[in-house]
Amino acid sequence: MAIKVATFSGSLRKDSFTTKLVKAFVQLAPNEVDVNIIDISQLPLINQDLETNLPQSVKQLHSSIEQADAVLLATPEYNRSYSPVLKNALDWGSRPEGQNKWKGKPVAVAGCTPYQLGAFGAVHHLRQVLTYLDMPAMQQPEFYLGKAGDKFNDKGELTDQETKDLILQFWDAFIIWINKTS
Ligand SMILES: Cc1cc2nc3c(=O)[nH]c(=O)nc-3n(C[C@H](O)[C@H](O)[C@H](O)COP(=O)(O)O)c2cc1C
């Protein structure tokens, strides 16, 4: 049976490089993996008042996480941290208290930026939170896509062969990690 991976882009921007990267991960996924891109654009801002009657978008998020065997997170970098929309999704997935849906799900992280440093700061802030969410996070290989503006064509397709090779290696390692930790 296929390994189900739920993947999330930490950007809502129409022409987001991070979302283009997520789509490249989907396109290059091995046959044994079934990857779903989860829409987090409809989630309300985290607010405990809403927990008594969870919005439909939050229920959908919970069900997407529950159905997944593993999670792949791609994030842009905002002021050397990861994006608030991704934090919002992680927070909703951990609520209500005591019902953390992320717990135990193997996870891998990719950073993406049009600048040089590959969203290193974003990835490492994100890793800290994954520890508290009790998600076994793949450590190696790391994935930092810098200069993202040079890596995609006008249709948003990944054209850079080196990045394609890194994604394929990343998938190979992630499948081994999923099988080891789930
Ligand atoms: C509030 C804000 C803060 C940012 N801070 C950083 C940063 O710390 N490092 C970085 O590489 N890029 C930073 N950027 C630029 C983003 O990398 C760039 O806008 C990128 O295209 C966002 O990702 P996306 O293309 O997936 O939407 C920042 C952008 C915004 C809007």
The ligand as an SDF file (V2000), in Angstrom:
LIG
                    3D

 31 33  0  0  0  0  0  0  0  0999 V2000
    7.7000   39.6110    6.4450 C   0  0  0  0  0  0  0  0  0  0  0  0
    8.7710   39.0460    5.5550 C   0  0  0  0  0  0  0  0  0  0  0  0
   10.0160   38.7440    6.0970 C   0  0  0  0  0  0  0  0  0  0  0  0
   11.0130   38.1740    5.2930 C   0  0  0  0  0  0  0  0  0  0  0  0
   12.1950   37.7750    5.8660 N   0  0  0  0  0  0  0  0  0  0  0  0
   13.0760   37.0360    5.1300 C   0  0  0  0  0  0  0  0  0  0  0  0
   14.1960   36.4000    5.7530 C   0  0  0  0  0  0  0  0  0  0  0  0
   14.4210   36.4770    6.9440 O   0  0  0  0  0  0  0  0  0  0  0  0
   15.0040   35.6380    4.9670 N   0  0  0  0  0  0  0  0  0  0  0  0
   14.7930   35.4710    3.6260 C   0  0  0  0  0  0  0  0  0  0  0  0
   15.5530   34.7470    2.9820 O   0  0  0  0  0  0  0  0  0  0  0  0
   13.7370   36.0760    3.0190 N   0  0  0  0  0  0  0  0  0  0  0  0
   12.8710   36.8390    3.7340 C   0  0  0  0  0  0  0  0  0  0  0  0
   11.7720   37.3970    3.1420 N   0  0  0  0  0  0  0  0  0  0  0  0
   11.6260   37.3020    1.6900 C   0  0  0  0  0  0  0  0  0  0  0  0
   10.9720   35.9850    1.3060 C   0  0  0  0  0  0  0  0  0  0  0  0
   11.9480   34.9820    1.2680 O   0  0  0  0  0  0  0  0  0  0  0  0
   10.3270   36.1430   -0.0810 C   0  0  0  0  0  0  0  0  0  0  0  0
    9.2980   37.1150   -0.0430 O   0  0  0  0  0  0  0  0  0  0  0  0
    9.7880   34.8150   -0.5790 C   0  0  0  0  0  0  0  0  0  0  0  0
    9.4230   34.9460   -1.9440 O   0  0  0  0  0  0  0  0  0  0  0  0
    8.6160   34.3300    0.2620 C   0  0  0  0  0  0  0  0  0  0  0  0
    8.3160   32.9860   -0.0330 O   0  0  0  0  0  0  0  0  0  0  0  0
    7.2550   32.5660   -1.1470 P   0  0  0  0  0  0  0  0  0  0  0  0
    7.8700   32.9150   -2.4880 O   0  0  0  0  0  0  0  0  0  0  0  0
    7.0700   31.1110   -0.9790 O   0  0  0  0  0  0  0  0  0  0  0  0
    5.9900   33.3600   -0.8890 O   0  0  0  0  0  0  0  0  0  0  0  0
   10.7670   37.9830    3.9120 C   0  0  0  0  0  0  0  0  0  0  0  0
    9.5100   38.3090    3.3760 C   0  0  0  0  0  0  0  0  0  0  0  0
    8.5270   38.8350    4.1750 C   0  0  0  0  0  0  0  0  0  0  0  0
    7.1630   39.1370    3.5750 C   0  0  0  0  0  0  0  0  0  0  0  0
  1  2  1  0
  2  3  1  0
  2 30  2  0
  3  4  2  0
  4  5  1  0
  4 28  1  0
  5  6  2  0
  6  7  1  0
  6 13  1  0
  7  8  2  0
  7  9  1  0
  9 10  1  0
 10 11  2  0
 10 12  1  0
 12 13  2  0
 13 14  1  0
 14 15  1  0
 14 28  1  0
 15 16  1  0
 16 17  1  0
 16 18  1  0
 18 19  1  0
 18 20  1  0
 20 21  1  0
 20 22  1  0
 22 23  1  0
 23 24  1  0
 24 25  2  0
 24 26  1  0
 24 27  1  0
 28 29  2  0
 29 30  1  0
 30 31  1  0
M  END
$$$$
